[in-house]
Amino acid sequence: MRVTGGRWRGRPLRVPAGRQVRPTTDRVRQALFNILGPAVEGARVLDLFAGTGSLAIEALSRGAREALLVEADRRVVALLGRNLRELGLGPEQGAVVWRQDVFAAIAKLADGRRVFDLILADPPYRQGVAPRVVQALGEGRVLAPGGWLVVEHDPREALPDRAGGEAGVLVQVDARRYGDTALAFYRCRPAAEGKGETR
């Protein structure tokens, strides 16, 4: 697995043995970031279920300003940290890792004091987690108005068209499929605007 674009294009990333982690393939990552295009430049990024860190690293390589990576598994966090260190990334360079349950992290961030321009989520497949992530992010004030949420999920898993509360509405604006992987793209709209919007 390698970084597909930007400053560290071609640099290898470490992947754990076995099936404990299912990293986003190079092909899907490249497609995802090609779709986002200039929205990545200067973005504040939140990477949920960060795993190897490939999504956040890709964003930083392509010009994101900072990234918060959330991963609960201690052993995976150790490998994630190694990937960051080998690229010279740490808190001083804007890459911060939280070893924490994703839903606890969302609750911590939901007060709106720290918001993100781009949220990337790659939850476990076929466990009903992806729709819960969309709902939790919609109810919290985590994504900045106009920001993007991209959720990688099993194509057989249905995600909501929208989610949100008073802070704003997440509206699904695009969906792509790449073999056994699907990507759902959401934008954060002001609540009043989001109520009247259809896909």
ROSE-807392 format. One record per residue (C-alpha): z, y, x; residue in three letters. Coordinates in nm, 2 decimals. Layout:
BEGIN
Z	Y	X	ALA
...
This chain:
BEGIN
0.00	0.00	0.00	MET
-0.10	0.34	0.13	ARG
-0.08	0.71	0.04	VAL
-0.42	0.78	-0.13	THR
-0.45	1.16	-0.08	GLY
-0.33	1.48	0.08	GLY
-0.13	1.53	0.40	ARG
-0.03	1.17	0.45	TRP
-0.35	1.01	0.32	ARG
-0.38	0.66	0.47	GLY
-0.02	0.63	0.58	ARG
0.13	0.28	0.49	PRO
0.43	0.25	0.26	LEU
0.67	-0.04	0.28	ARG
0.70	-0.27	-0.02	VAL
0.98	-0.52	-0.08	PRO
0.90	-0.89	-0.09	ALA
0.90	-1.08	-0.42	GLY
0.86	-0.94	-0.77	ARG
1.18	-0.73	-0.79	GLN
0.97	-0.41	-0.76	VAL
0.62	-0.36	-0.91	ARG
0.47	-0.07	-0.71	PRO
0.20	0.14	-0.87	THR
-0.13	0.02	-0.71	THR
-0.33	0.25	-0.49	ASP
-0.61	0.26	-0.75	ARG
-0.38	0.37	-1.03	VAL
-0.20	0.63	-0.82	ARG
-0.53	0.78	-0.71	GLN
-0.66	0.80	-1.07	ALA
-0.33	0.95	-1.19	LEU
-0.33	1.23	-0.93	PHE
-0.70	1.29	-0.98	ASN
-0.63	1.35	-1.35	ILE
-0.34	1.59	-1.27	LEU
-0.54	1.77	-1.01	GLY
-0.41	2.12	-0.93	PRO
-0.10	2.07	-1.15	ALA
0.07	1.89	-0.85	VAL
0.04	2.19	-0.61	GLU
0.38	2.35	-0.58	GLY
0.53	2.13	-0.85	ALA
0.90	2.04	-0.89	ARG
0.88	1.66	-0.93	VAL
1.12	1.41	-1.09	LEU
1.04	1.04	-1.01	ASP
1.22	0.80	-1.24	LEU
1.25	0.43	-1.15	PHE
1.13	0.54	-0.81	ALA
1.11	0.20	-0.65	GLY
0.93	0.24	-0.31	THR
0.89	0.61	-0.37	GLY
0.51	0.59	-0.38	SER
0.46	0.83	-0.67	LEU
0.69	1.10	-0.54	ALA
0.55	1.06	-0.19	ILE
0.20	1.09	-0.32	GLU
0.29	1.41	-0.51	ALA
0.45	1.56	-0.19	LEU
0.15	1.46	0.01	SER
-0.07	1.65	-0.23	ARG
0.13	1.97	-0.22	GLY
0.43	1.93	-0.45	ALA
0.72	2.16	-0.36	ARG
1.01	1.92	-0.40	GLU
1.09	1.58	-0.55	ALA
1.40	1.41	-0.69	LEU
1.37	1.03	-0.68	LEU
1.60	0.83	-0.91	VAL
1.65	0.46	-0.84	GLU
1.95	0.24	-0.94	ALA
1.90	-0.07	-0.71	ASP
2.09	-0.03	-0.38	ARG
1.85	-0.25	-0.19	ARG
1.54	-0.08	-0.32	VAL
1.70	0.26	-0.24	VAL
1.74	0.15	0.12	ALA
1.36	0.07	0.15	LEU
1.28	0.39	-0.04	LEU
1.48	0.59	0.22	GLY
1.30	0.42	0.50	ARG
0.96	0.52	0.35	ASN
1.07	0.88	0.33	LEU
1.22	0.88	0.68	ARG
0.90	0.74	0.83	GLU
0.71	1.03	0.69	LEU
0.97	1.28	0.81	GLY
1.10	1.35	0.46	LEU
1.45	1.43	0.36	GLY
1.66	1.68	0.17	PRO
1.55	1.96	0.40	GLU
1.19	1.89	0.32	GLN
1.26	1.87	-0.05	GLY
1.30	1.50	-0.10	ALA
1.63	1.40	-0.25	VAL
1.73	1.05	-0.37	VAL
1.98	0.97	-0.64	TRP
2.10	0.61	-0.66	ARG
2.18	0.61	-1.03	GLN
2.09	0.47	-1.36	ASP
1.79	0.66	-1.49	VAL
1.94	0.74	-1.83	PHE
2.26	0.87	-1.67	ALA
2.04	1.09	-1.45	ALA
1.85	1.22	-1.75	ILE
2.18	1.30	-1.93	ALA
2.30	1.48	-1.61	LYS
1.99	1.69	-1.60	LEU
1.96	1.76	-1.98	ALA
2.16	2.08	-1.96	ASP
1.84	2.26	-1.86	GLY
1.98	2.42	-1.55	ARG
1.72	2.23	-1.34	ARG
1.38	2.16	-1.49	VAL
1.07	1.99	-1.35	PHE
0.70	2.07	-1.37	ASP
0.60	1.70	-1.33	LEU
0.80	1.39	-1.43	ILE
0.67	1.05	-1.32	LEU
0.82	0.74	-1.48	ALA
0.75	0.37	-1.40	ASP
1.00	0.18	-1.60	PRO
1.03	-0.20	-1.62	PRO
0.76	-0.36	-1.83	TYR
0.81	-0.54	-2.16	ARG
1.18	-0.44	-2.19	GLN
1.14	-0.15	-2.44	GLY
1.25	0.10	-2.17	VAL
0.93	0.32	-2.17	ALA
0.97	0.45	-2.53	PRO
1.34	0.51	-2.47	ARG
1.25	0.72	-2.16	VAL
1.01	0.93	-2.36	VAL
1.27	0.99	-2.63	GLN
1.55	1.07	-2.38	ALA
1.33	1.32	-2.19	LEU
1.21	1.48	-2.52	GLY
1.57	1.53	-2.64	GLU
1.68	1.68	-2.31	GLY
1.57	2.00	-2.14	ARG
1.43	1.83	-1.83	VAL
1.06	1.91	-1.84	LEU
0.95	2.27	-1.80	ALA
0.73	2.43	-2.07	PRO
0.37	2.34	-1.99	GLY
0.49	2.06	-1.76	GLY
0.35	1.71	-1.74	TRP
0.52	1.37	-1.81	LEU
0.33	1.06	-1.70	VAL
0.46	0.72	-1.80	VAL
0.33	0.40	-1.65	GLU
0.37	0.11	-1.90	HIS
0.24	-0.22	-2.02	ASP
-0.07	-0.17	-2.24	PRO
0.08	-0.38	-2.51	ARG
0.38	-0.15	-2.54	GLU
0.35	0.13	-2.79	ALA
0.47	0.47	-2.69	LEU
0.55	0.76	-2.93	PRO
0.28	1.03	-2.98	ASP
0.55	1.29	-2.95	ARG
0.93	1.33	-2.89	ALA
1.16	1.63	-2.87	GLY
1.43	1.85	-3.01	GLY
1.50	2.22	-3.01	GLU
1.41	2.27	-2.64	ALA
1.05	2.17	-2.69	GLY
0.82	1.88	-2.79	VAL
0.66	1.63	-2.57	LEU
0.31	1.56	-2.70	VAL
0.09	1.28	-2.58	GLN
-0.24	1.44	-2.48	VAL
-0.41	1.15	-2.29	ASP
-0.39	0.78	-2.24	ALA
-0.57	0.56	-1.98	ARG
-0.58	0.19	-1.90	ARG
-0.65	0.03	-1.57	TYR
-0.64	-0.35	-1.62	GLY
-0.28	-0.45	-1.68	ASP
-0.15	-0.10	-1.64	THR
-0.15	0.19	-1.89	ALA
-0.07	0.56	-1.83	LEU
0.05	0.79	-2.10	ALA
0.02	1.17	-2.03	PHE
0.25	1.41	-2.22	TYR
0.27	1.79	-2.21	ARG
0.58	1.99	-2.30	CYS
0.51	2.24	-2.58	ARG
0.75	2.50	-2.73	PRO
0.91	2.34	-3.04	ALA
0.73	2.56	-3.29	ALA
0.40	2.50	-3.13	GLU
0.44	2.13	-3.10	GLY
0.52	2.08	-3.47	LYS
0.17	2.17	-3.57	GLY
-0.02	2.00	-3.29	GLU
-0.22	1.68	-3.33	THR
-0.40	1.47	-3.08	ARG
